[in-house]
Amino acid sequence: MEVTRTLARFVVNHRYADVPQKVRHEGARSFLNWVGCAVGASRHETVERALAALDEFSGPREATVLGRGDRLDIMLAALMNGMTSHTFDFDDTHLKTVIHPSGPVASAILALAERTPVKGDAFLHAFILGVEAECRIGNAVYPSHYDVGWHITATAGVFGAAAAAGRLLGLNEQQMVWALGIAATQSSGLREMFGSMVKPMHPGNAARNGLLAALLASKNFTSAEQGIEGRRGFANVLATARNYEKITGKLGETWEISANTYKPYACGIVEHPAIDGCIQLRNEHTLKPENIEGISLKVHPLVLELTGRKTPGSGLEGKFSVYHSSAVAVIYGAAGEAQYSDEVVRDGRVIALRDRVTAAVEPGIHEDQVRIAIKLKGGKTLEKYVEHAVGSIDRPLSDGDLEAKFRGLADGILSKPEIERLIQLCWDIGKLKNAGEVASASVPGRRRAKRAAS
């Protein structure tokens, strides 16, 4: 079974005219959300430290770090934008695999588009094809691949970046086979890194390595022919079970980007039902933390596996604590980036309520469900069952919700007119004469003027 070649042939030969309008619109939604997340985290200490370490090693400064005046070579720009877009853990999620698909793909091809101008329709098509490639590969190896400890956004994302960049570079079928093989041998990222600065580095590394794979293949740099399905290829080495039909079946008929979702809360997706339910109970009963004796959560096993940190010590660790997330949901009625600052994680009021949160697995409950019981000090117990969290496929964020999220992320970095212009450029990505215009529009006016003067 020629899995790698079948996927390569599809990516190379598919026509933009055959992409349904709904799929194109979902591509624009995903791209808008990605840009907002990247701009929003552009001043985070994770980004500052990475730039401090790497800036002096940049080659030709042809690409933009979104939300900043900094320019880097396209490889480092792909790394940095993949990193910024995932730093807040606020980016899109393909729920079937928990892949955050846009980061690796968009980061690679936007850097490429700044070096060599690309029309918006070609850019959007490459983006959709890249997401298709990474998510189908993810479908084929999930959950066994994820269960043994691989961070699937990184390991599958490198294929999406390679496919999308290869499409823009005009690779032929054989070159695309090689690009996917080169991507396969660079597939890495460990879940042990969750809660640290390395986690957002993963999609950045996938973007850079995927771009590297496509560039090498464009010069006929060879790889194995079966990088995905070979006996010692990606799927057999990095997973204990696999289903290749999920890669090759119904190519061009179904689109994985149609299953993409967007986070209303800046933390691990499996915490969202608990946050949603706690906010609902808070608002319905005007809850005050000092009146709460305890909060009990009944959850899917993955919630405790991924977000079971009872005593997070930093904002990044707080994003992987369902205890912290439930506490801030009750106290603030929100779980945005502000609720995952180091200051809030270490706040005594938050800690006191967090210590009164318990969580246990309930057999049969789904990942996007939760049962919540909040016991008040007077003896009364309030209960809430969340069947589908806001932001899921069943309760999706609207276009207006995504715009509001974008504005909140970009506020304080860009002016209001700059934000509105950037939002419109993202919606219009498929119509732009030069997709790289999005990158330059993400730079604040004063920094843009300074950059132009230099």
DRENLUM-199655 format. One record per residue (C-alpha): chain; x, y, z; residue number from 1; residue in one letter. Coordinates in pm, 1 decimal. Each point is the difference from the previous one (the first is absolute). Example, Ala and Ser with C-alpha at 12.3 -4.5 7.8 and 13.67 -1.06 7.14 Angstrom:
(A (1230.0 -450.0 780.0) 1 A)
(A (137.0 344.0 -66.0) 2 S)
This chain:
(A (0.0 0.0 0.0) 1 M)
(A (159.2 325.9 -114.9) 2 E)
(A (-119.6 227.7 278.0) 3 V)
(A (270.7 266.3 -26.7) 4 T)
(A (-21.7 16.4 -378.6) 5 R)
(A (-380.0 7.2 -3.5) 6 T)
(A (-1.5 294.8 239.2) 7 L)
(A (277.2 174.2 -193.9) 8 A)
(A (-186.5 -44.4 -328.1) 9 R)
(A (-313.9 151.5 151.8) 10 F)
(A (180.4 305.2 139.4) 11 V)
(A (181.0 65.5 -327.7) 12 V)
(A (-293.6 -49.1 -236.6) 13 N)
(A (-301.5 133.8 188.1) 14 H)
(A (-171.7 306.8 -149.2) 15 R)
(A (-112.2 302.1 201.3) 16 Y)
(A (-321.7 9.6 -204.2) 17 A)
(A (-91.6 -333.2 160.3) 18 D)
(A (18.0 134.2 355.2) 19 V)
(A (-359.8 58.5 121.4) 20 P)
(A (-84.5 354.5 105.5) 21 Q)
(A (-77.0 -112.8 356.7) 22 K)
(A (344.0 -155.5 23.5) 23 V)
(A (161.8 320.4 -128.1) 24 R)
(A (-189.2 198.2 262.6) 25 H)
(A (111.5 -236.8 274.3) 26 E)
(A (353.4 46.2 -126.5) 27 G)
(A (-37.6 376.8 41.9) 28 A)
(A (-143.4 -52.3 350.9) 29 R)
(A (296.3 -215.6 94.1) 30 S)
(A (245.9 250.5 -143.6) 31 F)
(A (-167.4 293.3 179.2) 32 L)
(A (14.7 -183.0 330.7) 33 N)
(A (365.7 -90.6 -56.4) 34 W)
(A (104.4 357.9 -76.8) 35 V)
(A (-181.8 129.7 308.0) 36 G)
(A (169.8 -254.2 225.9) 37 C)
(A (343.0 75.5 -148.5) 38 A)
(A (-36.8 375.4 35.1) 39 V)
(A (-142.1 -32.5 351.3) 40 G)
(A (299.5 -195.9 132.1) 41 A)
(A (263.7 194.5 -193.0) 42 S)
(A (133.6 172.3 315.9) 43 R)
(A (-14.6 -300.6 231.8) 44 H)
(A (318.9 -84.2 189.7) 45 E)
(A (20.1 -331.7 -186.6) 46 T)
(A (36.0 194.1 -324.9) 47 V)
(A (236.8 257.9 145.6) 48 E)
(A (234.1 -268.1 129.7) 49 R)
(A (-4.4 -193.7 -326.5) 50 A)
(A (75.9 313.0 -201.1) 51 L)
(A (278.2 96.6 239.3) 52 A)
(A (158.5 -339.6 -60.8) 53 A)
(A (-46.9 -23.8 -376.1) 54 L)
(A (-17.4 346.7 -157.5) 55 D)
(A (374.2 40.1 -54.3) 56 E)
(A (8.3 -323.3 -200.6) 57 F)
(A (-258.9 108.2 -255.6) 58 S)
(A (79.6 -5.1 -367.7) 59 G)
(A (-163.3 242.9 -247.9) 60 P)
(A (-279.3 179.1 186.2) 61 R)
(A (-283.3 -64.1 -242.9) 62 E)
(A (-290.4 -96.9 226.6) 63 A)
(A (-193.1 154.7 288.3) 64 T)
(A (-59.9 -112.2 354.8) 65 V)
(A (-370.8 79.9 20.4) 66 L)
(A (-89.8 286.6 232.5) 67 G)
(A (359.3 126.1 17.4) 68 R)
(A (244.8 201.2 -207.6) 69 G)
(A (253.2 -282.1 -0.4) 70 D)
(A (92.9 -166.7 -326.8) 71 R)
(A (182.4 -330.8 -29.7) 72 L)
(A (94.8 -247.3 -267.2) 73 D)
(A (-294.2 -211.1 -110.8) 74 I)
(A (104.7 -305.1 202.7) 75 M)
(A (22.0 190.8 328.2) 76 L)
(A (-315.7 198.3 -79.6) 77 A)
(A (-189.2 -326.2 -50.4) 78 A)
(A (132.4 -122.8 333.8) 79 L)
(A (-91.5 320.5 185.0) 80 M)
(A (-350.4 39.8 -144.8) 81 N)
(A (-78.2 -363.0 70.5) 82 G)
(A (117.1 63.3 354.2) 83 M)
(A (-195.3 321.7 56.2) 84 T)
(A (-320.7 -147.9 -138.5) 85 S)
(A (9.2 -282.1 257.0) 86 H)
(A (143.9 183.8 301.4) 87 T)
(A (-340.9 89.5 145.1) 88 F)
(A (-140.2 -347.1 -79.2) 89 D)
(A (-287.3 193.1 -155.9) 90 F)
(A (36.5 -128.8 -356.5) 91 D)
(A (-226.5 -223.3 -206.4) 92 D)
(A (-59.8 -366.9 78.1) 93 T)
(A (-87.7 -292.5 -225.1) 94 H)
(A (-194.0 -183.5 269.3) 95 L)
(A (26.5 -348.0 -154.4) 96 K)
(A (377.0 5.9 55.1) 97 T)
(A (57.7 304.4 229.8) 98 V)
(A (231.6 136.0 -269.1) 99 I)
(A (32.6 379.5 -11.3) 100 H)
(A (18.6 6.1 -379.0) 101 P)
(A (53.2 361.3 -105.6) 102 S)
(A (324.2 73.1 184.0) 103 G)
(A (239.9 -228.3 -188.6) 104 P)
(A (-159.4 61.0 -340.6) 105 V)
(A (-71.8 373.7 0.2) 106 A)
(A (333.4 85.5 162.2) 107 S)
(A (194.3 -179.9 -272.8) 108 A)
(A (-183.6 137.0 -301.0) 109 I)
(A (-38.8 358.8 119.6) 110 L)
(A (377.1 21.0 40.1) 111 A)
(A (38.5 -143.0 -348.7) 112 L)
(A (-256.8 244.7 -138.2) 113 A)
(A (196.7 295.8 133.3) 114 E)
(A (310.2 -115.4 -184.9) 115 R)
(A (-176.0 -73.9 -328.2) 116 T)
(A (-338.3 173.3 -55.4) 117 P)
(A (-292.3 -243.4 -8.9) 118 V)
(A (-356.4 69.4 -110.8) 119 K)
(A (-260.6 -40.6 270.3) 120 G)
(A (-191.5 -283.5 -166.8) 121 D)
(A (318.1 -206.0 -38.9) 122 A)
(A (90.0 73.1 361.4) 123 F)
(A (-341.9 -98.8 135.5) 124 L)
(A (-1.5 -316.0 -213.0) 125 H)
(A (343.4 -102.8 127.7) 126 A)
(A (-110.3 70.4 357.0) 127 F)
(A (-311.2 -219.3 -33.2) 128 I)
(A (201.4 -279.7 -163.1) 129 L)
(A (262.9 15.5 273.0) 130 G)
(A (-263.9 -25.7 271.6) 131 V)
(A (-154.5 -292.2 -189.4) 132 E)
(A (331.8 -183.8 -13.9) 133 A)
(A (93.0 42.1 366.0) 134 E)
(A (-347.1 -81.8 134.6) 135 C)
(A (-41.9 -308.6 -218.4) 136 R)
(A (337.7 -126.7 117.9) 137 I)
(A (-106.5 80.1 354.8) 138 G)
(A (-326.7 -189.3 -49.7) 139 N)
(A (195.5 -304.9 -113.4) 140 A)
(A (208.9 -29.9 318.1) 141 V)
(A (-222.4 153.0 269.5) 142 Y)
(A (-41.8 -88.9 283.1) 143 P)
(A (285.5 -250.1 33.2) 144 S)
(A (259.7 249.5 -121.4) 145 H)
(A (-116.5 262.6 247.6) 146 Y)
(A (-43.0 -246.7 285.6) 147 D)
(A (366.5 -102.9 1.0) 148 V)
(A (104.2 363.5 45.5) 149 G)
(A (42.3 167.6 -337.8) 150 W)
(A (-130.6 357.4 -38.7) 151 H)
(A (-204.5 -55.4 -312.4) 152 I)
(A (-12.8 368.1 -99.8) 153 T)
(A (374.6 -15.9 -49.1) 154 A)
(A (31.6 -350.0 -140.4) 155 T)
(A (-285.7 25.9 -251.2) 156 A)
(A (41.1 373.2 -50.3) 157 G)
(A (334.0 -38.4 -172.8) 158 V)
(A (-175.3 -189.1 -282.3) 159 F)
(A (-257.0 278.1 -39.6) 160 G)
(A (271.0 263.0 -18.9) 161 A)
(A (196.4 -202.4 -256.5) 162 A)
(A (-307.5 -65.5 -214.2) 163 A)
(A (-115.2 363.0 1.4) 164 A)
(A (345.8 144.5 -61.9) 165 A)
(A (62.9 -259.7 -269.6) 166 G)
(A (-322.1 95.9 -172.2) 167 R)
(A (103.4 367.6 -9.1) 168 L)
(A (345.0 -94.9 -125.7) 169 L)
(A (-157.0 -193.8 -287.7) 170 G)
(A (141.9 -341.0 89.6) 171 L)
(A (-81.0 -286.0 -234.5) 172 N)
(A (-133.0 -331.2 130.7) 173 E)
(A (339.9 -158.3 54.5) 174 Q)
(A (134.3 308.3 176.2) 175 Q)
(A (-306.8 6.7 224.1) 176 M)
(A (59.9 -365.0 90.8) 177 V)
(A (351.0 97.1 102.0) 178 W)
(A (-126.1 304.9 192.8) 179 A)
(A (-236.5 -218.5 201.7) 180 L)
(A (281.0 -244.5 66.4) 181 G)
(A (235.1 275.6 114.1) 182 I)
(A (-279.6 126.8 224.3) 183 A)
(A (-53.0 -351.2 141.8) 184 A)
(A (357.3 -33.1 117.5) 185 T)
(A (-23.6 336.2 180.2) 186 Q)
(A (-326.1 -83.1 178.8) 187 S)
(A (38.9 62.6 371.7) 188 S)
(A (-149.3 163.7 308.2) 189 G)
(A (-58.6 -144.7 347.7) 190 L)
(A (-304.0 48.5 221.1) 191 R)
(A (230.2 9.5 300.5) 192 E)
(A (70.7 361.1 -101.7) 193 M)
(A (-357.6 118.9 63.5) 194 F)
(A (-10.2 294.4 238.4) 195 G)
(A (343.7 125.8 -104.7) 196 S)
(A (131.2 233.4 -270.8) 197 M)
(A (89.3 -302.3 -211.7) 198 V)
(A (-364.8 -85.4 -70.9) 199 K)
(A (-62.1 307.4 -220.4) 200 P)
(A (336.8 -63.7 -162.6) 201 M)
(A (-141.2 -326.7 -137.9) 202 H)
(A (-226.3 145.3 -273.5) 203 P)
(A (273.0 251.2 -80.6) 204 G)
(A (250.0 -278.6 -45.3) 205 N)
(A (-251.9 -188.8 -213.9) 206 A)
(A (-42.6 309.9 -220.1) 207 A)
(A (374.1 48.5 -39.9) 208 R)
(A (72.0 -368.4 -62.8) 209 N)
(A (-287.4 -32.2 -246.6) 210 G)
(A (123.6 303.4 -190.6) 211 L)
(A (350.5 -147.6 1.6) 212 L)
(A (-139.3 -326.5 -138.4) 213 A)
(A (-173.9 175.5 -288.6) 214 A)
(A (302.8 215.0 -83.9) 215 L)
(A (230.8 -300.4 -6.3) 216 L)
(A (-240.6 -200.4 -213.4) 217 A)
(A (-30.7 289.5 -245.7) 218 S)
(A (367.8 -59.4 -82.5) 219 K)
(A (-52.6 -376.1 -36.4) 220 N)
(A (136.6 -89.2 342.6) 221 F)
(A (-124.5 -355.9 37.1) 222 T)
(A (-160.2 -194.1 282.0) 223 S)
(A (-157.0 -344.0 42.5) 224 A)
(A (-302.1 -57.9 -220.9) 225 E)
(A (-221.6 -120.0 286.4) 226 Q)
(A (75.8 245.8 275.1) 227 G)
(A (-344.7 -41.9 153.8) 228 I)
(A (-89.0 -368.3 -48.6) 229 E)
(A (341.3 -167.2 -32.2) 230 G)
(A (97.1 -276.5 241.6) 231 R)
(A (222.1 247.1 183.5) 232 R)
(A (-193.3 308.4 -104.2) 233 G)
(A (-198.0 250.3 204.8) 234 F)
(A (-317.8 -198.6 62.6) 235 A)
(A (171.4 -326.2 93.0) 236 N)
(A (270.3 147.6 221.7) 237 V)
(A (-202.0 269.9 178.9) 238 L)
(A (-332.8 -179.4 50.3) 239 A)
(A (-114.6 -337.4 126.4) 240 T)
(A (-305.3 -1.5 -228.7) 241 A)
(A (-75.6 167.4 -330.1) 242 R)
(A (-269.9 22.9 -268.7) 243 N)
(A (127.7 115.7 -338.7) 244 Y)
(A (-349.6 23.5 -144.1) 245 E)
(A (-40.5 312.1 212.1) 246 K)
(A (277.6 159.9 -207.5) 247 I)
(A (-96.4 -112.0 -347.3) 248 T)
(A (-376.8 -55.0 20.2) 249 G)
(A (-233.5 253.5 -163.2) 250 K)
(A (277.7 248.1 -76.3) 251 L)
(A (-159.5 312.9 -141.1) 252 G)
(A (-346.2 -111.3 111.4) 253 E)
(A (22.9 72.5 372.7) 254 T)
(A (199.5 282.1 156.8) 255 W)
(A (157.3 -15.5 343.9) 256 E)
(A (3.9 377.5 39.1) 257 I)
(A (-378.8 -22.4 16.5) 258 S)
(A (49.4 -173.3 336.2) 259 A)
(A (218.4 279.4 136.5) 260 N)
(A (-104.3 180.6 319.1) 261 T)
(A (102.2 321.1 174.1) 262 Y)
(A (61.5 52.6 368.9) 263 K)
(A (-192.8 250.0 210.1) 264 P)
(A (238.3 -71.1 290.6) 265 Y)
(A (379.8 27.8 4.7) 266 A)
(A (89.3 -346.4 123.9) 267 C)
(A (-9.8 -370.3 -80.4) 268 G)
(A (-314.2 -91.3 -195.7) 269 I)
(A (-100.8 -280.7 239.4) 270 V)
(A (-49.0 258.1 279.0) 271 E)
(A (-257.5 198.2 -195.4) 272 H)
(A (-310.2 -192.0 114.2) 273 P)
(A (90.8 58.3 366.1) 274 A)
(A (63.7 368.6 -63.0) 275 I)
(A (-322.1 34.8 -196.0) 276 D)
(A (-205.0 -165.5 274.8) 277 G)
(A (163.9 192.9 283.9) 278 C)
(A (-61.4 331.5 -175.3) 279 I)
(A (-363.5 -94.7 -56.5) 280 Q)
(A (-49.9 -86.7 368.2) 281 L)
(A (180.2 316.8 108.3) 282 R)
(A (-222.7 219.5 -213.1) 283 N)
(A (-323.8 -184.4 80.8) 284 E)
(A (52.5 11.5 377.0) 285 H)
(A (229.2 305.5 46.8) 286 T)
(A (258.2 -222.6 165.6) 287 L)
(A (269.6 138.2 227.8) 288 K)
(A (309.5 -216.1 66.8) 289 P)
(A (-16.9 57.2 375.6) 290 E)
(A (-345.2 -164.2 8.2) 291 N)
(A (117.3 -318.5 -173.0) 292 I)
(A (94.6 -305.4 203.6) 293 E)
(A (113.0 -204.9 -297.1) 294 G)
(A (-21.9 -59.8 -374.4) 295 I)
(A (-24.4 -358.9 -125.4) 296 S)
(A (68.1 -89.4 -364.4) 297 L)
(A (-80.0 -326.8 -175.6) 298 K)
(A (207.9 -15.0 -316.7) 299 V)
(A (144.4 -206.3 -284.5) 300 H)
(A (333.4 -173.2 84.7) 301 P)
(A (190.9 225.2 -241.9) 302 L)
(A (-86.2 303.2 214.5) 303 V)
(A (200.9 -128.5 293.7) 304 L)
(A (275.7 -137.7 -222.0) 305 E)
(A (55.4 330.6 -178.0) 306 L)
(A (-114.0 261.0 251.9) 307 T)
(A (32.3 -163.8 339.3) 308 G)
(A (247.3 248.6 151.6) 309 R)
(A (-137.9 81.0 344.4) 310 K)
(A (257.0 262.3 94.2) 311 T)
(A (122.0 183.2 -312.1) 312 P)
(A (284.9 237.0 66.5) 313 G)
(A (-15.4 217.3 -312.0) 314 S)
(A (-246.7 128.7 -254.8) 315 G)
(A (112.4 -257.0 -255.1) 316 L)
(A (-53.5 -280.1 250.9) 317 E)
(A (-338.7 147.7 90.5) 318 G)
(A (-117.5 -66.0 -354.9) 319 K)
(A (32.6 -370.8 80.2) 320 F)
(A (-186.4 4.5 330.3) 321 S)
(A (-372.9 -71.3 -7.4) 322 V)
(A (2.9 99.8 367.7) 323 Y)
(A (135.1 345.3 -77.6) 324 H)
(A (-227.7 40.2 -301.2) 325 S)
(A (-309.9 -84.6 202.4) 326 S)
(A (101.7 240.6 275.9) 327 A)
(A (56.4 297.5 -229.1) 328 V)
(A (-320.5 -78.2 -188.0) 329 A)
(A (-192.2 47.5 326.0) 330 V)
(A (199.7 298.7 126.3) 331 I)
(A (34.0 196.8 -325.0) 332 Y)
(A (-271.5 -145.7 -220.1) 333 G)
(A (269.8 -32.4 -264.5) 334 A)
(A (299.4 -209.3 -102.6) 335 A)
(A (186.5 226.4 -239.1) 336 G)
(A (370.5 63.6 -10.3) 337 E)
(A (-23.4 234.3 300.1) 338 A)
(A (-119.9 -287.5 218.5) 339 Q)
(A (314.1 -198.2 -84.2) 340 Y)
(A (257.4 256.7 103.2) 341 S)
(A (261.6 -88.7 260.4) 342 D)
(A (-161.6 253.6 232.3) 343 E)
(A (-345.6 -159.1 -14.8) 344 V)
(A (135.3 -353.7 34.2) 345 V)
(A (176.7 106.6 321.9) 346 R)
(A (-286.4 213.0 135.6) 347 D)
(A (-110.1 -113.1 347.6) 348 G)
(A (-371.3 31.3 -78.3) 349 R)
(A (38.6 -219.3 -306.9) 350 V)
(A (214.5 -253.9 183.4) 351 I)
(A (-255.0 -25.1 282.2) 352 A)
(A (-282.3 -90.8 -238.5) 353 L)
(A (224.0 -215.4 -219.2) 354 R)
(A (81.7 -212.3 304.9) 355 D)
(A (-371.1 -68.1 44.2) 356 R)
(A (-41.5 -139.4 -353.1) 357 V)
(A (1.0 -377.0 -45.5) 358 T)
(A (-17.7 -198.7 -322.8) 359 A)
(A (-68.0 -366.5 -69.3) 360 A)
(A (-53.3 -213.4 -307.9) 361 V)
(A (-356.3 -96.8 -88.0) 362 E)
(A (-19.7 -309.3 -224.3) 363 P)
(A (-172.6 65.3 -329.5) 364 G)
(A (18.5 376.5 8.1) 365 I)
(A (131.7 161.0 -318.7) 366 H)
(A (295.6 237.8 -32.0) 367 E)
(A (-219.8 306.7 -53.8) 368 D)
(A (-234.4 -82.1 289.4) 369 Q)
(A (12.6 57.4 376.6) 370 V)
(A (-215.9 -35.6 309.1) 371 R)
(A (51.6 276.5 253.7) 372 I)
(A (-123.9 18.8 359.1) 373 A)
(A (71.5 316.1 200.5) 374 I)
(A (-71.8 -40.8 372.0) 375 K)
(A (-72.7 323.5 181.9) 376 L)
(A (88.6 57.7 365.2) 377 K)
(A (-367.1 9.1 95.1) 378 G)
(A (-35.2 -360.4 -117.8) 379 G)
(A (-165.6 62.3 -336.4) 380 K)
(A (147.3 -170.4 -307.1) 381 T)
(A (-19.2 146.5 -351.2) 382 L)
(A (37.4 -235.1 -295.0) 383 E)
(A (71.6 42.2 -369.5) 384 K)
(A (46.5 -248.0 -282.9) 385 Y)
(A (176.9 131.6 -310.6) 386 V)
(A (-62.9 -219.0 -301.8) 387 E)
(A (196.4 210.2 -249.7) 388 H)
(A (228.6 286.9 97.6) 389 A)
(A (-20.3 333.3 -175.2) 390 V)
(A (248.0 2.7 -288.2) 391 G)
(A (-61.4 -365.5 -87.7) 392 S)
(A (-137.9 -124.1 -331.4) 393 I)
(A (-346.8 -9.3 155.2) 394 D)
(A (28.1 352.1 149.7) 395 R)
(A (242.9 174.7 -237.2) 396 P)
(A (129.4 354.1 28.7) 397 L)
(A (-160.2 227.0 -259.4) 398 S)
(A (192.6 226.0 -235.7) 399 D)
(A (-88.8 286.2 233.4) 400 G)
(A (133.2 -194.6 298.7) 401 D)
(A (329.7 -55.8 -182.4) 402 L)
(A (27.2 369.0 -80.7) 403 E)
(A (-66.3 92.2 363.5) 404 A)
(A (265.2 -248.7 111.6) 405 K)
(A (244.6 149.2 -251.6) 406 F)
(A (-66.4 353.4 124.3) 407 R)
(A (60.6 -106.2 358.2) 408 G)
(A (328.3 -167.3 -90.6) 409 L)
(A (131.4 288.3 -210.2) 410 A)
(A (-112.2 277.6 235.3) 411 D)
(A (299.6 189.2 136.0) 412 G)
(A (223.0 -124.8 -281.5) 413 I)
(A (-173.4 151.3 -302.7) 414 L)
(A (-217.7 309.3 -21.3) 415 S)
(A (-372.6 -48.8 -57.4) 416 K)
(A (22.7 96.9 -371.3) 417 P)
(A (296.3 -235.5 -42.5) 418 E)
(A (-195.9 -282.4 163.1) 419 I)
(A (-300.6 51.0 -224.4) 420 E)
(A (217.4 11.4 -312.2) 421 R)
(A (178.8 -319.9 99.6) 422 L)
(A (-328.0 -178.0 69.9) 423 I)
(A (-128.8 93.4 -343.7) 424 Q)
(A (320.5 -115.1 -169.3) 425 L)
(A (-37.4 -338.2 167.8) 426 C)
(A (-358.9 -35.4 -118.6) 427 W)
(A (113.9 100.7 -349.4) 428 D)
(A (307.7 -225.8 -4.8) 429 I)
(A (-126.7 -193.0 -303.1) 430 G)
(A (-41.2 320.7 -201.8) 431 K)
(A (325.1 182.8 76.3) 432 L)
(A (250.9 74.1 -273.4) 433 K)
(A (278.9 -69.3 248.0) 434 N)
(A (-65.9 -215.3 306.7) 435 A)
(A (311.9 140.1 166.2) 436 G)
(A (-191.4 322.5 53.2) 437 E)
(A (-148.8 -158.8 311.4) 438 V)
(A (342.2 -24.2 163.7) 439 A)
(A (91.9 364.1 -59.8) 440 S)
(A (-344.2 113.7 119.2) 441 A)
(A (55.7 -179.0 331.3) 442 S)
(A (287.1 232.1 92.1) 443 V)
(A (-99.4 298.4 219.9) 444 P)
(A (21.5 332.8 -182.7) 445 G)
(A (291.9 145.6 192.3) 446 R)
(A (206.6 -314.1 -40.9) 447 R)
(A (-95.3 -22.6 -365.4) 448 R)
(A (117.9 357.7 -56.9) 449 A)
(A (323.7 -67.6 184.6) 450 K)
(A (57.6 -312.7 -204.6) 451 R)
(A (-60.4 185.0 -326.2) 452 A)
(A (242.4 275.2 100.4) 453 A)
(A (275.1 -249.7 70.6) 454 S)
